[in-house]
Amino acid sequence: MELKAIYFLIPSLIMFCCGLFGFITRRNMIAMLISLELMLNAVDMNFVIFNRFLFPGQLEGMFFTLFAIAIAAAETALAIAIIINVFRASHNIDVRTLNEMKF
């Protein structure tokens, strides 16, 4: 890999670290979902970067990234539906109070 790849990997690393920090420190489920999506976007950037620099003429990394984006969109829709149902049941989306819920 060339030295130029480092210039693309550093923003991806920063995005992943910000997402990880947000996921660990937040207690709101929506903020945790946003942090998780930030981490997934950083991983997708890495797929494209490694594909571009390791296999310049091929598109496998690009296609894998498109599938990962589609799966992330479906996962987000499902997570928001779960969060809405939790909010309807407990009128709160704080993660600390979820273990107190009894159905």
N, CA, C and O atoms as CSV, one atom per row, in Angstrom:
chain,resi,resn,atom,element,x,y,z
A,1,MET,N,N,0.828,-1.166,0.000
A,1,MET,CA,C,0.000,0.000,0.000
A,1,MET,C,C,0.879,1.238,0.000
A,1,MET,O,O,1.935,1.278,0.632
A,2,GLU,N,N,0.427,2.226,-0.709
A,2,GLU,CA,C,1.204,3.445,-0.819
A,2,GLU,C,C,1.009,4.336,0.401
A,2,GLU,O,O,0.129,4.112,1.232
A,3,LEU,N,N,1.846,5.338,0.475
A,3,LEU,CA,C,1.740,6.294,1.568
A,3,LEU,C,C,0.453,7.111,1.463
A,3,LEU,O,O,-0.058,7.590,2.475
A,4,LYS,N,N,-0.074,7.275,0.249
A,4,LYS,CA,C,-1.295,8.047,0.054
A,4,LYS,C,C,-2.486,7.412,0.764
A,4,LYS,O,O,-3.422,8.115,1.147
A,5,ALA,N,N,-2.464,6.107,0.944
A,5,ALA,CA,C,-3.587,5.429,1.586
A,5,ALA,C,C,-3.746,5.877,3.032
A,5,ALA,O,O,-4.854,5.866,3.567
A,6,ILE,N,N,-2.660,6.266,3.660
A,6,ILE,CA,C,-2.727,6.732,5.050
A,6,ILE,C,C,-3.612,7.968,5.154
A,6,ILE,O,O,-4.334,8.135,6.137
A,7,TYR,N,N,-3.557,8.836,4.142
A,7,TYR,CA,C,-4.366,10.043,4.167
A,7,TYR,C,C,-5.852,9.733,4.096
A,7,TYR,O,O,-6.670,10.548,4.523
A,8,PHE,N,N,-6.213,8.584,3.570
A,8,PHE,CA,C,-7.609,8.182,3.526
A,8,PHE,C,C,-7.999,7.351,4.745
A,8,PHE,O,O,-9.162,7.356,5.150
A,9,LEU,N,N,-7.054,6.647,5.324
A,9,LEU,CA,C,-7.359,5.798,6.471
A,9,LEU,C,C,-7.487,6.591,7.768
A,9,LEU,O,O,-8.220,6.183,8.669
A,10,ILE,N,N,-6.792,7.707,7.874
A,10,ILE,CA,C,-6.856,8.515,9.096
A,10,ILE,C,C,-8.263,9.051,9.354
A,10,ILE,O,O,-8.740,8.927,10.482
A,11,PRO,N,N,-8.965,9.647,8.363
A,11,PRO,CA,C,-10.351,10.074,8.642
A,11,PRO,C,C,-11.275,8.909,8.994
A,11,PRO,O,O,-12.186,9.057,9.810
A,12,SER,N,N,-11.038,7.762,8.381
A,12,SER,CA,C,-11.840,6.591,8.706
A,12,SER,C,C,-11.599,6.155,10.151
A,12,SER,O,O,-12.538,5.785,10.855
A,13,LEU,N,N,-10.354,6.199,10.587
A,13,LEU,CA,C,-10.026,5.861,11.969
A,13,LEU,C,C,-10.657,6.851,12.940
A,13,LEU,O,O,-11.164,6.456,13.990
A,14,ILE,N,N,-10.628,8.120,12.598
A,14,ILE,CA,C,-11.229,9.147,13.455
A,14,ILE,C,C,-12.740,8.939,13.546
A,14,ILE,O,O,-13.323,9.061,14.624
A,15,MET,N,N,-13.374,8.625,12.410
A,15,MET,CA,C,-14.817,8.363,12.415
A,15,MET,C,C,-15.155,7.163,13.287
A,15,MET,O,O,-16.109,7.200,14.065
A,16,PHE,N,N,-14.371,6.102,13.154
A,16,PHE,CA,C,-14.644,4.903,13.941
A,16,PHE,C,C,-14.462,5.171,15.425
A,16,PHE,O,O,-15.270,4.726,16.240
A,17,CYS,N,N,-13.414,5.888,15.782
A,17,CYS,CA,C,-13.166,6.191,17.198
A,17,CYS,C,C,-14.260,7.090,17.771
A,17,CYS,O,O,-14.677,6.897,18.913
A,18,CYS,N,N,-14.727,8.063,17.001
A,18,CYS,CA,C,-15.823,8.921,17.464
A,18,CYS,C,C,-17.101,8.108,17.653
A,18,CYS,O,O,-17.834,8.311,18.621
A,19,GLY,N,N,-17.364,7.197,16.736
A,19,GLY,CA,C,-18.534,6.339,16.868
A,19,GLY,C,C,-18.438,5.420,18.070
A,19,GLY,O,O,-19.423,5.229,18.784
A,20,LEU,N,N,-17.273,4.852,18.300
A,20,LEU,CA,C,-17.072,3.976,19.451
A,20,LEU,C,C,-17.219,4.752,20.760
A,20,LEU,O,O,-17.852,4.275,21.702
A,21,PHE,N,N,-16.645,5.925,20.812
A,21,PHE,CA,C,-16.775,6.766,22.005
A,21,PHE,C,C,-18.235,7.129,22.256
A,21,PHE,O,O,-18.710,7.066,23.390
A,22,GLY,N,N,-18.946,7.508,21.195
A,22,GLY,CA,C,-20.358,7.852,21.336
A,22,GLY,C,C,-21.200,6.666,21.769
A,22,GLY,O,O,-22.127,6.822,22.563
A,23,PHE,N,N,-20.890,5.484,21.257
A,23,PHE,CA,C,-21.661,4.298,21.623
A,23,PHE,C,C,-21.437,3.923,23.076
A,23,PHE,O,O,-22.372,3.496,23.755
A,24,ILE,N,N,-20.218,4.074,23.560
A,24,ILE,CA,C,-19.912,3.692,24.933
A,24,ILE,C,C,-20.443,4.715,25.936
A,24,ILE,O,O,-20.907,4.335,27.011
A,25,THR,N,N,-20.382,5.994,25.606
A,25,THR,CA,C,-20.724,7.025,26.581
A,25,THR,C,C,-22.192,7.425,26.579
A,25,THR,O,O,-22.668,7.931,27.595
A,26,ARG,N,N,-22.921,7.230,25.514
A,26,ARG,CA,C,-24.321,7.661,25.444
A,26,ARG,C,C,-25.233,6.637,26.088
A,26,ARG,O,O,-24.948,5.440,26.087
A,27,ARG,N,N,-26.332,7.122,26.637
A,27,ARG,CA,C,-27.342,6.248,27.214
A,27,ARG,C,C,-28.667,6.337,26.470
A,27,ARG,O,O,-29.585,5.562,26.740
A,28,ASN,N,N,-28.770,7.271,25.541
A,28,ASN,CA,C,-29.959,7.408,24.715
A,28,ASN,C,C,-29.846,6.443,23.538
A,28,ASN,O,O,-28.807,6.383,22.881
A,29,MET,N,N,-30.912,5.691,23.272
A,29,MET,CA,C,-30.825,4.673,22.216
A,29,MET,C,C,-30.665,5.279,20.830
A,29,MET,O,O,-30.010,4.679,19.977
A,30,ILE,N,N,-31.233,6.431,20.582
A,30,ILE,CA,C,-31.080,7.075,19.273
A,30,ILE,C,C,-29.632,7.517,19.071
A,30,ILE,O,O,-29.076,7.344,17.987
A,31,ALA,N,N,-29.024,8.083,20.100
A,31,ALA,CA,C,-27.615,8.497,20.000
A,31,ALA,C,C,-26.705,7.288,19.818
A,31,ALA,O,O,-25.709,7.358,19.098
A,32,MET,N,N,-27.046,6.181,20.470
A,32,MET,CA,C,-26.253,4.964,20.291
A,32,MET,C,C,-26.390,4.431,18.871
A,32,MET,O,O,-25.418,3.940,18.297
A,33,LEU,N,N,-27.580,4.522,18.303
A,33,LEU,CA,C,-27.800,4.079,16.922
A,33,LEU,C,C,-27.025,4.948,15.942
A,33,LEU,O,O,-26.454,4.433,14.980
A,34,ILE,N,N,-26.996,6.243,16.167
A,34,ILE,CA,C,-26.228,7.144,15.307
A,34,ILE,C,C,-24.742,6.831,15.397
A,34,ILE,O,O,-24.043,6.843,14.384
A,35,SER,N,N,-24.257,6.553,16.593
A,35,SER,CA,C,-22.845,6.196,16.773
A,35,SER,C,C,-22.519,4.885,16.073
A,35,SER,O,O,-21.451,4.744,15.476
A,36,LEU,N,N,-23.427,3.933,16.144
A,36,LEU,CA,C,-23.224,2.659,15.453
A,36,LEU,C,C,-23.173,2.853,13.942
A,36,LEU,O,O,-22.361,2.228,13.260
A,37,GLU,N,N,-24.032,3.711,13.423
A,37,GLU,CA,C,-24.007,4.000,11.985
A,37,GLU,C,C,-22.713,4.705,11.584
A,37,GLU,O,O,-22.202,4.478,10.487
A,38,LEU,N,N,-22.187,5.545,12.447
A,38,LEU,CA,C,-20.909,6.201,12.173
A,38,LEU,C,C,-19.785,5.177,12.072
A,38,LEU,O,O,-18.915,5.283,11.208
A,39,MET,N,N,-19.809,4.188,12.959
A,39,MET,CA,C,-18.799,3.119,12.892
A,39,MET,C,C,-18.953,2.295,11.620
A,39,MET,O,O,-17.957,1.929,10.996
A,40,LEU,N,N,-20.187,2.001,11.229
A,40,LEU,CA,C,-20.406,1.230,9.998
A,40,LEU,C,C,-19.942,2.007,8.762
A,40,LEU,O,O,-19.408,1.418,7.822
A,41,ASN,N,N,-20.146,3.317,8.764
A,41,ASN,CA,C,-19.672,4.125,7.643
A,41,ASN,C,C,-18.149,4.148,7.579
A,41,ASN,O,O,-17.581,4.159,6.487
A,42,ALA,N,N,-17.486,4.155,8.722
A,42,ALA,CA,C,-16.024,4.096,8.737
A,42,ALA,C,C,-15.534,2.767,8.168
A,42,ALA,O,O,-14.550,2.729,7.430
A,43,VAL,N,N,-16.217,1.684,8.512
A,43,VAL,CA,C,-15.847,0.376,7.960
A,43,VAL,C,C,-16.067,0.343,6.447
A,43,VAL,O,O,-15.247,-0.211,5.715
A,44,ASP,N,N,-17.161,0.927,5.980
A,44,ASP,CA,C,-17.411,0.990,4.535
A,44,ASP,C,C,-16.330,1.798,3.820
A,44,ASP,O,O,-15.910,1.447,2.717
A,45,MET,N,N,-15.883,2.881,4.457
A,45,MET,CA,C,-14.787,3.648,3.867
A,45,MET,C,C,-13.525,2.795,3.752
A,45,MET,O,O,-12.805,2.883,2.757
A,46,ASN,N,N,-13.256,1.973,4.764
A,46,ASN,CA,C,-12.082,1.101,4.718
A,46,ASN,C,C,-12.191,0.081,3.590
A,46,ASN,O,O,-11.196,-0.208,2.925
A,47,PHE,N,N,-13.382,-0.467,3.366
A,47,PHE,CA,C,-13.569,-1.396,2.244
A,47,PHE,C,C,-13.189,-0.743,0.922
A,47,PHE,O,O,-12.483,-1.334,0.105
A,48,VAL,N,N,-13.662,0.473,0.722
A,48,VAL,CA,C,-13.375,1.177,-0.532
A,48,VAL,C,C,-11.894,1.527,-0.642
A,48,VAL,O,O,-11.300,1.380,-1.710
A,49,ILE,N,N,-11.301,1.985,0.442
A,49,ILE,CA,C,-9.884,2.365,0.423
A,49,ILE,C,C,-9.000,1.172,0.123
A,49,ILE,O,O,-8.118,1.253,-0.732
A,50,PHE,N,N,-9.226,0.056,0.818
A,50,PHE,CA,C,-8.395,-1.121,0.583
A,50,PHE,C,C,-8.611,-1.694,-0.812
A,50,PHE,O,O,-7.671,-2.191,-1.432
A,51,ASN,N,N,-9.841,-1.628,-1.305
A,51,ASN,CA,C,-10.079,-2.080,-2.670
A,51,ASN,C,C,-9.343,-1.203,-3.670
A,51,ASN,O,O,-8.765,-1.702,-4.636
A,52,ARG,N,N,-9.365,0.080,-3.440
A,52,ARG,CA,C,-8.733,1.025,-4.377
A,52,ARG,C,C,-7.219,0.851,-4.424
A,52,ARG,O,O,-6.619,0.926,-5.496
A,53,PHE,N,N,-6.602,0.621,-3.272
A,53,PHE,CA,C,-5.148,0.567,-3.247
A,53,PHE,C,C,-4.580,-0.840,-3.395
A,53,PHE,O,O,-3.453,-0.986,-3.867
A,54,LEU,N,N,-5.308,-1.868,-3.015
A,54,LEU,CA,C,-4.793,-3.230,-3.153
A,54,LEU,C,C,-5.163,-3.863,-4.486
A,54,LEU,O,O,-4.357,-4.579,-5.079
A,55,PHE,N,N,-6.385,-3.602,-4.961
A,55,PHE,CA,C,-6.860,-4.171,-6.225
A,55,PHE,C,C,-7.428,-3.041,-7.078
A,55,PHE,O,O,-8.647,-2.891,-7.150
A,56,PRO,N,N,-6.580,-2.244,-7.726
A,56,PRO,CA,C,-7.043,-1.006,-8.369
A,56,PRO,C,C,-8.048,-1.198,-9.506
A,56,PRO,O,O,-8.897,-0.330,-9.711
A,57,GLY,N,N,-7.981,-2.285,-10.240
A,57,GLY,CA,C,-8.875,-2.427,-11.385
A,57,GLY,C,C,-10.147,-3.185,-11.098
A,57,GLY,O,O,-10.969,-3.352,-11.999
A,58,GLN,N,N,-10.344,-3.649,-9.879
A,58,GLN,CA,C,-11.498,-4.485,-9.569
A,58,GLN,C,C,-12.500,-3.723,-8.708
A,58,GLN,O,O,-12.170,-2.714,-8.085
A,59,LEU,N,N,-13.732,-4.230,-8.689
A,59,LEU,CA,C,-14.793,-3.512,-7.989
A,59,LEU,C,C,-15.426,-4.308,-6.856
A,59,LEU,O,O,-16.523,-3.968,-6.412
A,60,GLU,N,N,-14.771,-5.351,-6.381
A,60,GLU,CA,C,-15.375,-6.173,-5.343
A,60,GLU,C,C,-15.613,-5.392,-4.058
A,60,GLU,O,O,-16.657,-5.545,-3.424
A,61,GLY,N,N,-14.665,-4.569,-3.674
A,61,GLY,CA,C,-14.826,-3.754,-2.468
A,61,GLY,C,C,-15.959,-2.762,-2.593
A,61,GLY,O,O,-16.660,-2.488,-1.618
A,62,MET,N,N,-16.147,-2.217,-3.791
A,62,MET,CA,C,-17.240,-1.268,-4.017
A,62,MET,C,C,-18.595,-1.966,-3.890
A,62,MET,O,O,-19.509,-1.439,-3.256
A,63,PHE,N,N,-18.723,-3.141,-4.487
A,63,PHE,CA,C,-19.979,-3.871,-4.413
A,63,PHE,C,C,-20.261,-4.332,-2.984
A,63,PHE,O,O,-21.402,-4.284,-2.525
A,64,PHE,N,N,-19.228,-4.774,-2.290
A,64,PHE,CA,C,-19.402,-5.179,-0.902
A,64,PHE,C,C,-19.851,-3.998,-0.054
A,64,PHE,O,O,-20.666,-4.157,0.854
A,65,THR,N,N,-19.329,-2.831,-0.342
A,65,THR,CA,C,-19.736,-1.625,0.379
A,65,THR,C,C,-21.192,-1.285,0.102
A,65,THR,O,O,-21.916,-0.887,1.014
A,66,LEU,N,N,-21.631,-1.436,-1.137
A,66,LEU,CA,C,-23.035,-1.170,-1.461
A,66,LEU,C,C,-23.958,-2.123,-0.721
A,66,LEU,O,O,-25.002,-1.706,-0.220
A,67,PHE,N,N,-23.590,-3.401,-0.642
A,67,PHE,CA,C,-24.397,-4.354,0.114
A,67,PHE,C,C,-24.376,-4.011,1.606
A,67,PHE,O,O,-25.399,-4.131,2.280
A,68,ALA,N,N,-23.242,-3.594,2.117
A,68,ALA,CA,C,-23.144,-3.229,3.532
A,68,ALA,C,C,-24.000,-2.005,3.843
A,68,ALA,O,O,-24.604,-1.929,4.914
A,69,ILE,N,N,-24.059,-1.054,2.926
A,69,ILE,CA,C,-24.906,0.122,3.116
A,69,ILE,C,C,-26.376,-0.270,3.120
A,69,ILE,O,O,-27.156,0.245,3.921
A,70,ALA,N,N,-26.758,-1.178,2.228
A,70,ALA,CA,C,-28.150,-1.639,2.180
A,70,ALA,C,C,-28.522,-2.374,3.467
A,70,ALA,O,O,-29.612,-2.175,4.003
A,71,ILE,N,N,-27.636,-3.206,3.956
A,71,ILE,CA,C,-27.901,-3.925,5.202
A,71,ILE,C,C,-27.959,-2.956,6.373
A,71,ILE,O,O,-28.781,-3.128,7.273
A,72,ALA,N,N,-27.106,-1.944,6.379
A,72,ALA,CA,C,-27.126,-0.946,7.450
A,72,ALA,C,C,-28.432,-0.147,7.432
A,72,ALA,O,O,-28.955,0.204,8.490
A,73,ALA,N,N,-28.955,0.137,6.251
A,73,ALA,CA,C,-30.226,0.858,6.164
A,73,ALA,C,C,-31.371,0.003,6.716
A,73,ALA,O,O,-32.241,0.510,7.424
A,74,ALA,N,N,-31.368,-1.287,6.392
A,74,ALA,CA,C,-32.399,-2.179,6.925
A,74,ALA,C,C,-32.269,-2.324,8.437
A,74,ALA,O,O,-33.267,-2.360,9.157
A,75,GLU,N,N,-31.037,-2.407,8.904
A,75,GLU,CA,C,-30.794,-2.515,10.345
A,75,GLU,C,C,-31.256,-1.254,11.068
A,75,GLU,O,O,-31.789,-1.341,12.175
A,76,THR,N,N,-31.064,-0.099,10.472
A,76,THR,CA,C,-31.501,1.150,11.078
A,76,THR,C,C,-33.014,1.226,11.153
A,76,THR,O,O,-33.565,1.661,12.165
A,77,ALA,N,N,-33.688,0.810,10.097
A,77,ALA,CA,C,-35.157,0.818,10.107
A,77,ALA,C,C,-35.699,-0.116,11.188
A,77,ALA,O,O,-36.646,0.230,11.894
A,78,LEU,N,N,-35.107,-1.280,11.313
A,78,LEU,CA,C,-35.538,-2.222,12.346
A,78,LEU,C,C,-35.246,-1.685,13.745
A,78,LEU,O,O,-36.076,-1.826,14.644
A,79,ALA,N,N,-34.090,-1.079,13.939
A,79,ALA,CA,C,-33.737,-0.529,15.252
A,79,ALA,C,C,-34.659,0.615,15.634
A,79,ALA,O,O,-35.052,0.722,16.795
A,80,ILE,N,N,-35.009,1.464,14.696
A,80,ILE,CA,C,-35.926,2.567,15.000
A,80,ILE,C,C,-37.304,2.029,15.352
A,80,ILE,O,O,-37.963,2.567,16.241
A,81,ALA,N,N,-37.752,0.977,14.674
A,81,ALA,CA,C,-39.037,0.363,15.023
A,81,ALA,C,C,-39.006,-0.202,16.439
A,81,ALA,O,O,-39.978,-0.059,17.182
A,82,ILE,N,N,-37.906,-0.839,16.821
A,82,ILE,CA,C,-37.784,-1.363,18.180
A,82,ILE,C,C,-37.759,-0.226,19.192
A,82,ILE,O,O,-38.388,-0.323,20.245
A,83,ILE,N,N,-37.046,0.844,18.888
A,83,ILE,CA,C,-36.976,1.987,19.802
A,83,ILE,C,C,-38.358,2.622,19.975
A,83,ILE,O,O,-38.710,3.029,21.082
A,84,ILE,N,N,-39.141,2.712,18.903
A,84,ILE,CA,C,-40.491,3.275,19.000
A,84,ILE,C,C,-41.371,2.401,19.881
A,84,ILE,O,O,-42.145,2.917,20.687
A,85,ASN,N,N,-41.261,1.078,19.734
A,85,ASN,CA,C,-42.059,0.183,20.580
A,85,ASN,C,C,-41.632,0.265,22.041
A,85,ASN,O,O,-42.485,0.210,22.928
A,86,VAL,N,N,-40.350,0.394,22.311
A,86,VAL,CA,C,-39.886,0.554,23.690
A,86,VAL,C,C,-40.393,1.870,24.260
A,86,VAL,O,O,-40.789,1.934,25.424
A,87,PHE,N,N,-40.382,2.918,23.444
A,87,PHE,CA,C,-40.874,4.216,23.925
A,87,PHE,C,C,-42.365,4.162,24.229
A,87,PHE,O,O,-42.822,4.751,25.209
A,88,ARG,N,N,-43.126,3.457,23.392
A,88,ARG,CA,C,-44.564,3.327,23.652
A,88,ARG,C,C,-44.833,2.576,24.950
A,88,ARG,O,O,-45.793,2.885,25.656
A,89,ALA,N,N,-44.009,1.608,25.265
A,89,ALA,CA,C,-44.237,0.807,26.466
A,89,ALA,C,C,-43.779,1.520,27.732
A,89,ALA,O,O,-44.441,1.428,28.766
A,90,SER,N,N,-42.646,2.235,27.663
A,90,SER,CA,C,-42.094,2.797,28.903
A,90,SER,C,C,-42.005,4.316,28.925
A,90,SER,O,O,-41.659,4.891,29.957
A,91,HIS,N,N,-42.308,4.981,27.814
A,91,HIS,CA,C,-42.213,6.444,27.701
A,91,HIS,C,C,-40.817,6.948,28.036
A,91,HIS,O,O,-40.654,8.044,28.573
A,92,ASN,N,N,-39.814,6.139,27.714
A,92,ASN,CA,C,-38.425,6.494,27.966
A,92,ASN,C,C,-37.551,5.643,27.042
A,92,ASN,O,O,-37.850,4.472,26.806
A,93,ILE,N,N,-36.479,6.227,26.526
A,93,ILE,CA,C,-35.559,5.451,25.694
A,93,ILE,C,C,-34.156,5.436,26.286
A,93,ILE,O,O,-33.168,5.274,25.568
A,94,ASP,N,N,-34.082,5.606,27.586
A,94,ASP,CA,C,-32.802,5.534,28.275
A,94,ASP,C,C,-32.426,4.067,28.471
A,94,ASP,O,O,-33.251,3.265,28.909
A,95,VAL,N,N,-31.210,3.724,28.155
A,95,VAL,CA,C,-30.772,2.333,28.199
A,95,VAL,C,C,-30.724,1.814,29.633
A,95,VAL,O,O,-30.957,0.627,29.864
A,96,ARG,N,N,-30.430,2.669,30.584
A,96,ARG,CA,C,-30.309,2.223,31.972
A,96,ARG,C,C,-31.637,1.738,32.547
A,96,ARG,O,O,-31.647,0.907,33.454
A,97,THR,N,N,-32.750,2.241,32.035
A,97,THR,CA,C,-34.051,1.848,32.575
A,97,THR,C,C,-34.657,0.654,31.837
A,97,THR,O,O,-35.713,0.165,32.239
A,98,LEU,N,N,-34.029,0.182,30.787
A,98,LEU,CA,C,-34.611,-0.923,30.027
A,98,LEU,C,C,-34.621,-2.226,30.804
A,98,LEU,O,O,-35.533,-3.034,30.629
A,99,ASN,N,N,-33.635,-2.451,31.655
A,99,ASN,CA,C,-33.633,-3.696,32.409
A,99,ASN,C,C,-34.658,-3.690,33.524
A,99,ASN,O,O,-34.922,-4.738,34.114
A,100,GLU,N,N,-35.243,-2.544,33.829
A,100,GLU,CA,C,-36.295,-2.454,34.841
A,100,GLU,C,C,-37.667,-2.749,34.269
A,100,GLU,O,O,-38.619,-2.948,35.025
A,101,MET,N,N,-37.791,-2.781,32.949
A,101,MET,CA,C,-39.085,-3.014,32.317
A,101,MET,C,C,-39.481,-4.481,32.464
A,101,MET,O,O,-38.656,-5.377,32.283
A,102,LYS,N,N,-40.719,-4.710,32.785
A,102,LYS,CA,C,-41.263,-6.054,32.870
A,102,LYS,C,C,-42.511,-6.104,31.987
A,102,LYS,O,O,-43.441,-5.318,32.162
A,103,PHE,N,N,-42.515,-7.023,31.055
A,103,PHE,CA,C,-43.670,-7.156,30.171
A,103,PHE,C,C,-44.507,-8.322,30.588
A,103,PHE,O,O,-45.531,-8.601,29.964
